[in-house]
């Protein structure tokens, strides 16, 4: 177990380091710099250079990179936001809870709906029900997330104003009214993410169930006279979930990417919206910090998935 965790943590550290390095370099080769968003065109070049010096961008790229690594790994400091003029950690922590609420709600709903649909499609393989579920899944894969989000926003936010068109909560609320408002604002973003990611859960679970239902031990369970519900849900589904759990861990990265687009369309004040704003403003420290947090999240979830998988399947050994 210790060897297994050490191996996964070593790989995770290398992955995060590469992600941090690539993010740093990509941001520096983007056209423009923070001063282009802050200074008037009539400002002098001397003013611009002084501002760059204050941001630490007057040094060459290699020097900036080593200063960044030193602050990150020795002082655990992500720097200060160029725009907000406050520590990046504070800026991120003010947005992170909203993204976590959105992602967790989407993952829970997608799992609760997708797995039963996949089981049903596999059990009814070749039937009309199976075809309908497959068609719905293909629609979910083919649809363009921003188009779906904008369509929902236009239909249910403007034409039929049932839901808010932006934000995460109404102002000046507390107690249950606050919670209800948060849930009200979540409905359209969560629905968008669920529709986009549901297809992968359904199709993957269906494929796993089809394989499991053809196994000898399933025929043996039926021959023993066990009820069909017990055979399908207790024996077949439990074993089909093993490979599905791996897919769920890998799917976190896709959900993170979808959350960025979803938050941008719905003006939802999470990390996705923060990334969108930081790209427009060339706020390098905020972008570096958010991508680092997202990379760590994806890596940690995948490590947890590996550990859960090895415990659920006794045939898998720690290595």
VEXDREN-2710 file (C-alpha; in Angstrom, 1 decimal):
% VEXDREN-2710
k/r/px/py/pz
1/UNK/0.0/0.0/0.0
2/UNK/2.8/2.4/0.9
3/UNK/4.6/1.7/-2.3
4/UNK/1.4/2.2/-4.3
5/UNK/0.7/5.6/-2.7
6/UNK/4.3/6.7/-3.1
7/UNK/4.2/5.8/-6.8
8/UNK/0.9/7.6/-7.4
9/UNK/2.1/10.7/-5.4
10/UNK/5.4/10.8/-7.3
11/UNK/3.5/10.7/-10.6
12/UNK/1.0/13.3/-9.4
13/UNK/3.9/15.7/-8.4
14/UNK/5.5/15.4/-11.8
15/UNK/2.1/16.0/-13.5
16/UNK/1.4/19.1/-11.4
17/UNK/4.9/20.4/-12.0
18/UNK/4.5/20.0/-15.8
19/UNK/1.1/21.6/-15.6
20/UNK/2.4/24.6/-13.7
21/UNK/5.3/25.0/-16.1
22/UNK/3.2/24.8/-19.2
23/UNK/0.7/27.3/-17.7
24/UNK/3.4/29.8/-16.9
25/UNK/4.9/29.6/-20.4
26/UNK/1.6/29.8/-22.2
27/UNK/0.6/32.9/-20.3
28/UNK/3.8/34.7/-21.2
29/UNK/3.5/34.0/-24.9
30/UNK/0.0/35.4/-25.1
31/UNK/-0.3/38.6/-27.0
32/UNK/-0.4/41.7/-24.9
33/UNK/0.4/42.2/-21.2
34/UNK/-1.4/43.5/-18.1
35/UNK/-0.5/47.1/-18.8
36/UNK/-2.5/47.1/-22.0
37/UNK/-5.7/46.7/-20.0
38/UNK/-4.7/49.2/-17.3
39/UNK/-3.1/52.2/-19.0
40/UNK/-4.5/54.8/-21.2
41/UNK/-3.1/55.0/-24.7
42/UNK/-1.8/58.5/-23.9
43/UNK/0.4/57.2/-21.0
44/UNK/4.1/57.3/-21.6
45/UNK/6.3/54.3/-22.1
46/UNK/8.2/55.1/-18.9
47/UNK/4.9/54.7/-17.0
48/UNK/4.3/51.4/-18.7
49/UNK/7.8/50.2/-17.8
50/UNK/7.4/51.3/-14.2
51/UNK/4.1/49.3/-14.0
52/UNK/5.8/46.2/-15.5
53/UNK/8.6/46.5/-13.0
54/UNK/6.1/46.6/-10.2
55/UNK/4.5/43.4/-11.5
56/UNK/7.9/41.8/-11.8
57/UNK/7.5/41.4/-15.6
58/UNK/10.5/43.5/-16.5
59/UNK/12.8/40.5/-16.0
60/UNK/13.6/37.9/-18.7
61/UNK/11.4/34.9/-18.9
62/UNK/13.8/32.5/-17.2
63/UNK/14.3/34.8/-14.2
64/UNK/10.5/35.2/-13.9
65/UNK/10.1/31.4/-14.0
66/UNK/12.5/30.7/-11.2
67/UNK/11.1/33.5/-9.0
68/UNK/7.7/32.0/-9.5
69/UNK/8.9/28.5/-8.6
70/UNK/10.7/29.8/-5.5
71/UNK/7.6/31.6/-4.3
72/UNK/5.4/28.6/-5.0
73/UNK/7.5/25.7/-3.6
74/UNK/9.5/27.4/-0.9
75/UNK/7.0/30.0/0.4
76/UNK/3.7/28.4/-0.8
77/UNK/2.9/31.9/-2.2
78/UNK/0.9/32.3/-5.4
79/UNK/1.6/36.1/-5.5
80/UNK/-0.7/39.0/-5.7
81/UNK/-3.4/39.6/-8.3
82/UNK/-2.5/42.4/-10.8
83/UNK/-6.1/43.5/-11.0
84/UNK/-7.6/42.8/-7.5
85/UNK/-4.4/43.9/-5.8
86/UNK/-4.8/41.2/-3.1
87/UNK/-3.2/37.8/-2.6
88/UNK/-4.2/35.2/-5.2
89/UNK/-5.2/32.7/-2.5
90/UNK/-7.8/35.1/-1.2
91/UNK/-9.2/35.8/-4.6
92/UNK/-9.4/32.0/-5.4
93/UNK/-10.9/31.1/-2.0
94/UNK/-13.7/33.7/-2.5
95/UNK/-14.7/31.8/-5.8
96/UNK/-13.8/28.2/-5.1
97/UNK/-16.8/27.3/-2.9
98/UNK/-19.2/28.2/-5.7
99/UNK/-17.4/26.0/-8.2
100/UNK/-17.3/23.1/-5.7
101/UNK/-21.1/23.4/-5.2
102/UNK/-21.7/23.4/-8.9
103/UNK/-19.4/20.4/-9.6
104/UNK/-20.5/18.3/-6.7
105/UNK/-24.2/18.9/-7.5
106/UNK/-23.6/18.0/-11.1
107/UNK/-21.6/14.8/-10.3
108/UNK/-24.1/13.6/-7.8
109/UNK/-27.1/14.1/-10.1
110/UNK/-25.3/12.7/-13.2
111/UNK/-24.3/9.6/-11.2
112/UNK/-27.8/9.0/-9.8
113/UNK/-29.4/9.3/-13.2
114/UNK/-26.6/8.0/-15.5
115/UNK/-25.9/4.6/-13.8
116/UNK/-29.5/3.4/-13.6
117/UNK/-30.1/4.5/-17.2
118/UNK/-27.0/2.5/-18.3
119/UNK/-28.2/-0.5/-16.3
120/UNK/-31.6/-0.3/-17.9
121/UNK/-30.2/0.1/-21.4
122/UNK/-28.0/-3.0/-20.9
123/UNK/-30.8/-5.1/-19.4
124/UNK/-33.1/-4.1/-22.3
125/UNK/-30.4/-4.4/-24.9
126/UNK/-31.8/-4.1/-28.4
127/UNK/-35.2/-3.0/-27.2
128/UNK/-37.0/0.3/-28.0
129/UNK/-36.0/1.5/-24.5
130/UNK/-32.3/0.8/-25.3
131/UNK/-32.6/2.7/-28.5
132/UNK/-34.2/5.8/-26.9
133/UNK/-31.5/5.9/-24.2
134/UNK/-28.7/5.5/-26.8
135/UNK/-30.2/8.3/-28.9
136/UNK/-30.4/10.6/-25.9
137/UNK/-26.7/9.7/-25.1
138/UNK/-25.6/10.5/-28.6
139/UNK/-27.4/13.8/-28.4
140/UNK/-25.6/14.6/-25.2
141/UNK/-22.2/13.9/-26.8
142/UNK/-22.9/15.9/-29.9
143/UNK/-24.4/19.0/-28.3
144/UNK/-22.2/22.1/-28.0
145/UNK/-22.1/23.2/-24.3
146/UNK/-22.2/27.0/-24.9
147/UNK/-25.1/26.6/-27.3
148/UNK/-27.1/24.5/-24.7
149/UNK/-26.3/27.0/-22.0
150/UNK/-27.3/30.1/-24.0
151/UNK/-30.4/28.3/-25.2
152/UNK/-31.5/27.5/-21.7
153/UNK/-30.6/31.0/-20.5
154/UNK/-32.7/32.6/-23.4
155/UNK/-35.7/30.3/-22.9
156/UNK/-36.0/30.0/-19.2
157/UNK/-34.2/33.2/-18.2
158/UNK/-35.7/35.7/-20.7
159/UNK/-38.6/34.3/-22.6
160/UNK/-40.1/32.3/-19.7
161/UNK/-38.4/34.0/-16.7
162/UNK/-38.4/31.1/-14.3
163/UNK/-34.7/31.2/-13.3
164/UNK/-32.1/34.0/-12.7
165/UNK/-29.9/34.9/-15.7
166/UNK/-26.8/35.4/-13.7
167/UNK/-25.1/35.3/-10.3
168/UNK/-25.1/32.6/-7.6
169/UNK/-27.4/34.1/-4.9
170/UNK/-29.7/37.1/-4.4
171/UNK/-28.5/39.9/-2.1
172/UNK/-29.5/40.5/1.5
173/UNK/-30.7/37.0/2.3
174/UNK/-30.0/34.7/5.2
175/UNK/-31.1/31.4/6.5
176/UNK/-33.4/29.2/4.4
177/UNK/-34.1/32.0/2.0
178/UNK/-30.3/32.2/1.2
179/UNK/-30.2/28.4/0.6
180/UNK/-33.3/28.5/-1.6
181/UNK/-31.8/31.3/-3.6
182/UNK/-28.5/29.4/-4.1
183/UNK/-30.4/26.3/-5.3
184/UNK/-32.6/28.5/-7.6
185/UNK/-29.5/30.0/-9.3
186/UNK/-27.9/26.5/-9.6
187/UNK/-30.7/24.8/-11.5
188/UNK/-29.7/25.9/-15.1
189/UNK/-25.9/25.6/-14.7
190/UNK/-26.3/22.1/-13.1
191/UNK/-28.8/21.0/-15.7
192/UNK/-26.4/22.1/-18.5
193/UNK/-23.4/20.2/-17.0
194/UNK/-25.5/17.2/-16.3
195/UNK/-26.8/16.9/-19.9
196/UNK/-23.4/17.3/-21.3
197/UNK/-21.7/14.7/-19.0
198/UNK/-24.6/12.2/-18.6
199/UNK/-23.9/10.4/-21.9
200/UNK/-20.5/9.2/-20.9
201/UNK/-21.9/7.7/-17.6
202/UNK/-24.8/6.0/-19.5
203/UNK/-22.8/4.6/-22.3
204/UNK/-19.9/3.4/-20.2
205/UNK/-22.2/1.7/-17.6
206/UNK/-24.2/0.1/-20.4
207/UNK/-21.1/-1.4/-22.0
208/UNK/-19.9/-2.7/-18.7
209/UNK/-23.3/-4.2/-17.8
210/UNK/-23.6/-5.9/-21.2
211/UNK/-20.3/-7.7/-20.6
212/UNK/-21.1/-8.6/-17.0
213/UNK/-24.6/-9.9/-17.8
214/UNK/-23.0/-12.5/-20.2
215/UNK/-20.7/-13.9/-17.5
216/UNK/-21.1/-17.4/-16.2
217/UNK/-21.7/-16.4/-12.6
218/UNK/-24.7/-14.4/-13.7
219/UNK/-26.2/-17.5/-15.4
220/UNK/-25.4/-19.5/-12.3
221/UNK/-27.1/-16.9/-10.0
222/UNK/-30.2/-17.1/-12.2
223/UNK/-30.1/-20.9/-12.3
224/UNK/-30.1/-20.9/-8.4
225/UNK/-33.5/-19.2/-8.6
226/UNK/-32.5/-15.7/-7.4
227/UNK/-34.9/-12.9/-8.2
228/UNK/-34.0/-11.0/-11.3
229/UNK/-33.8/-7.8/-9.4
230/UNK/-31.2/-9.3/-7.1
231/UNK/-29.2/-10.7/-10.0
232/UNK/-29.1/-7.4/-11.9
233/UNK/-28.6/-4.9/-9.0
234/UNK/-26.7/-6.8/-6.4
235/UNK/-24.5/-9.0/-8.6
236/UNK/-24.2/-7.5/-12.1
237/UNK/-24.3/-3.8/-11.3
238/UNK/-21.8/-4.1/-8.4
239/UNK/-19.2/-5.7/-10.7
240/UNK/-20.0/-3.4/-13.6
241/UNK/-19.4/-0.4/-11.3
242/UNK/-15.7/-1.3/-11.1
243/UNK/-14.7/0.0/-14.5
244/UNK/-17.3/2.8/-14.3
245/UNK/-15.6/4.2/-11.1
246/UNK/-12.4/4.6/-13.1
247/UNK/-14.3/6.5/-15.8
248/UNK/-15.9/8.7/-13.2
249/UNK/-12.4/9.7/-11.9
250/UNK/-11.2/10.5/-15.4
251/UNK/-14.4/12.4/-16.1
252/UNK/-13.6/15.0/-13.4
253/UNK/-11.3/16.8/-15.8
254/UNK/-14.1/17.0/-18.4
255/UNK/-16.5/18.4/-15.8
256/UNK/-13.9/21.0/-14.7
257/UNK/-13.6/22.1/-18.3
258/UNK/-17.4/22.2/-18.7
259/UNK/-17.7/24.2/-15.5
260/UNK/-15.5/26.9/-16.9
261/UNK/-17.7/27.4/-20.0
262/UNK/-20.9/27.0/-18.0
263/UNK/-19.9/29.6/-15.4
264/UNK/-18.9/32.0/-18.1
265/UNK/-22.3/31.8/-19.9
266/UNK/-24.3/32.0/-16.7
267/UNK/-22.1/34.7/-15.1
268/UNK/-21.7/32.3/-12.2
269/UNK/-19.0/33.6/-9.8
270/UNK/-16.9/30.5/-9.6
271/UNK/-13.3/29.7/-10.7
272/UNK/-14.5/29.3/-14.3
273/UNK/-15.8/32.8/-14.4
274/UNK/-12.6/34.0/-12.6
275/UNK/-10.4/32.4/-15.3
276/UNK/-12.5/34.1/-18.0
277/UNK/-12.0/37.5/-16.3
278/UNK/-8.3/36.9/-15.7
279/UNK/-7.7/36.0/-19.3
280/UNK/-9.3/39.2/-20.5
281/UNK/-7.3/41.2/-17.9
282/UNK/-4.0/39.3/-18.4
283/UNK/-3.9/38.6/-14.7
284/UNK/-1.1/36.0/-14.7
285/UNK/-0.9/35.3/-11.0
286/UNK/-4.7/34.5/-10.8
287/UNK/-4.5/32.3/-13.9
288/UNK/-1.5/30.4/-12.6
289/UNK/-3.2/29.9/-9.2
290/UNK/-6.5/28.7/-10.6
291/UNK/-5.0/26.3/-13.0
292/UNK/-2.8/24.9/-10.2
293/UNK/-5.8/24.4/-8.0
294/UNK/-7.7/22.7/-10.8
295/UNK/-4.7/20.5/-11.7
296/UNK/-4.3/19.4/-8.1
297/UNK/-8.1/18.6/-7.9
298/UNK/-8.0/16.4/-10.9
299/UNK/-4.9/14.6/-9.9
300/UNK/-6.1/14.0/-6.3
301/UNK/-9.5/12.7/-7.5
302/UNK/-7.8/10.2/-9.8
303/UNK/-5.5/9.0/-7.0
304/UNK/-8.6/8.5/-4.8
305/UNK/-10.3/6.6/-7.7
306/UNK/-7.3/4.3/-8.0
307/UNK/-7.3/3.5/-4.3
308/UNK/-11.1/2.8/-4.3
309/UNK/-10.8/0.6/-7.3
310/UNK/-8.1/-1.5/-5.7
311/UNK/-10.2/-2.0/-2.6
312/UNK/-13.3/-2.9/-4.6
313/UNK/-11.6/-5.4/-6.8
314/UNK/-9.5/-8.0/-4.8
315/UNK/-7.9/-9.2/-8.0
316/UNK/-6.0/-5.8/-8.3
317/UNK/-2.9/-5.7/-6.3
318/UNK/-1.1/-2.5/-5.1
319/UNK/2.0/-2.0/-7.2
END
